[in-house]
Amino acid sequence: MGLFGRKRKVPSAVRPPLAAGERVLAWAATGNGSSNDAPPADPMSAVDGASAVGGASVGAGGGAAGGGVLVATNLGLWLPGRGERLGWHDILKAVWSGRELTVTPAATAAERDGYLVVADGLAETYLLLDPGDLPHQVRARVTRSVAYTQQHPVPGGSGRIAARRVAGADGLTWTVRYDPGTPVDADEVRAETDQLVAAARAATAPADL
């Protein structure tokens, strides 16, 4: 919270190029830090329905980033060094350790008829000097974007089917995230996944009035 409870304004020098109708919900400055000495994490969100992450670990090649600001808006999350916002539906996991925020975006591995195959992108960890309402807004917006999530077995493994709401747009984006070791490109896996996604779409379609 800002001084005397007033909402802080993002400094113009670091304000992202907001779109028409895009509103800032919260922001926080980042500082240099390392995720290796972070305290135990408070699992903040497991938006695809998987178990909440128990630490502020980062993905291969990831690390704690410093400098700049994180800005949460009604349309997504602006991260330092990115020229475009990360839509809330594009965030697979977000973990708040009490001082560091780790964001894992979705990376599109394949486009199929009616859905995307996604995998964990490079996790990014940010030390927040004065987090304010930013962790809460990230958790709330990411969670709100999930319309459907369910784990399903497939031949040789398993995968999670999810439907995400896209802020500022109608309809849902359907994704499948396979567990490690699943033969993603096998014909039988693809056929089974196609059927599972079709069934999930039918089950969540609005009923005719």
Solvent accessible surface area in square Angstrom, and as a share of the most:
residue,aa,sasa,rsa
1,M,154,0.69
2,G,11,0.11
3,L,125,0.62
4,F,173,0.72
5,G,44,0.42
6,R,168,0.61
7,K,131,0.55
8,R,67,0.25
9,K,180,0.76
10,V,10,0.06
11,P,64,0.40
12,S,104,0.67
13,A,102,0.79
14,V,63,0.36
15,R,118,0.43
16,P,17,0.11
17,P,102,0.64
18,L,43,0.21
19,A,47,0.37
20,A,110,0.85
21,G,62,0.60
22,E,14,0.06
23,R,138,0.50
24,V,21,0.12
25,L,31,0.15
26,A,8,0.07
27,W,27,0.10
28,A,0,0.00
29,A,33,0.26
30,T,8,0.05
31,G,11,0.10
32,N,134,0.69
33,G,32,0.31
34,S,47,0.30
35,S,22,0.15
36,N,145,0.74
37,D,100,0.52
38,A,26,0.20
39,P,58,0.37
40,P,128,0.80
41,A,15,0.12
42,D,83,0.43
43,P,54,0.34
44,M,12,0.05
45,S,9,0.06
46,A,26,0.20
47,V,7,0.04
48,D,4,0.02
49,G,38,0.36
50,A,39,0.30
51,S,103,0.66
52,A,54,0.42
53,V,36,0.21
54,G,67,0.65
55,G,24,0.23
56,A,11,0.09
57,S,82,0.53
58,V,42,0.24
59,G,31,0.30
60,A,101,0.78
61,G,79,0.76
62,G,25,0.24
63,G,32,0.31
64,A,31,0.24
65,A,37,0.28
66,G,37,0.35
67,G,38,0.37
68,G,39,0.37
69,V,20,0.12
70,L,0,0.00
71,V,1,0.00
72,A,0,0.00
73,T,0,0.00
74,N,21,0.11
75,L,35,0.18
76,G,0,0.00
77,L,0,0.00
78,W,18,0.06
79,L,7,0.03
80,P,35,0.22
81,G,92,0.89
82,R,89,0.33
83,G,67,0.65
84,E,137,0.62
85,R,73,0.26
86,L,16,0.08
87,G,8,0.08
88,W,6,0.02
89,H,39,0.18
90,D,49,0.25
91,I,0,0.00
92,L,8,0.04
93,K,37,0.16
94,A,0,0.00
95,V,4,0.02
96,W,36,0.13
97,S,7,0.04
98,G,49,0.47
99,R,75,0.27
100,E,0,0.00
101,L,0,0.00
102,T,6,0.03
103,V,0,0.00
104,T,12,0.07
105,P,12,0.08
106,A,31,0.24
107,A,44,0.34
108,T,81,0.47
109,A,71,0.55
110,A,39,0.31
111,E,141,0.63
112,R,25,0.09
113,D,136,0.70
114,G,40,0.39
115,Y,8,0.03
116,L,51,0.25
117,V,5,0.03
118,V,9,0.05
119,A,46,0.36
120,D,66,0.34
121,G,17,0.16
122,L,93,0.46
123,A,5,0.04
124,E,36,0.16
125,T,0,0.00
126,Y,4,0.01
127,L,24,0.12
128,L,6,0.03
129,L,115,0.57
130,D,69,0.36
131,P,37,0.23
132,G,33,0.32
133,D,53,0.28
134,L,0,0.00
135,P,12,0.08
136,H,109,0.49
137,Q,33,0.15
138,V,0,0.00
139,R,121,0.44
140,A,29,0.23
141,R,45,0.17
142,V,0,0.00
143,T,79,0.46
144,R,141,0.52
145,S,6,0.04
146,V,29,0.17
147,A,39,0.30
148,Y,51,0.19
149,T,44,0.26
150,Q,86,0.38
151,Q,61,0.27
152,H,38,0.17
153,P,106,0.66
154,V,13,0.07
155,P,56,0.35
156,G,66,0.63
157,G,32,0.31
158,S,24,0.16
159,G,3,0.03
160,R,36,0.13
161,I,3,0.01
162,A,4,0.03
163,A,0,0.00
164,R,7,0.03
165,R,114,0.42
166,V,38,0.22
167,A,39,0.30
168,G,79,0.76
169,A,58,0.45
170,D,148,0.77
171,G,55,0.52
172,L,70,0.35
173,T,37,0.22
174,W,13,0.05
175,T,18,0.10
176,V,2,0.01
177,R,42,0.15
178,Y,24,0.09
179,D,56,0.29
180,P,138,0.87
181,G,78,0.75
182,T,11,0.07
183,P,58,0.36
184,V,48,0.28
185,D,127,0.66
186,A,26,0.20
187,D,122,0.63
188,E,98,0.44
189,V,0,0.00
190,R,115,0.42
191,A,52,0.40
192,E,59,0.26
193,T,2,0.01
194,D,58,0.30
195,Q,122,0.54
196,L,34,0.17
197,V,4,0.02
198,A,59,0.46
199,A,62,0.48
200,A,6,0.04
201,R,106,0.39
202,A,76,0.59
203,A,85,0.66
204,T,57,0.33
205,A,58,0.45
206,P,125,0.78
207,A,89,0.69
208,D,143,0.74
209,L,223,1.11
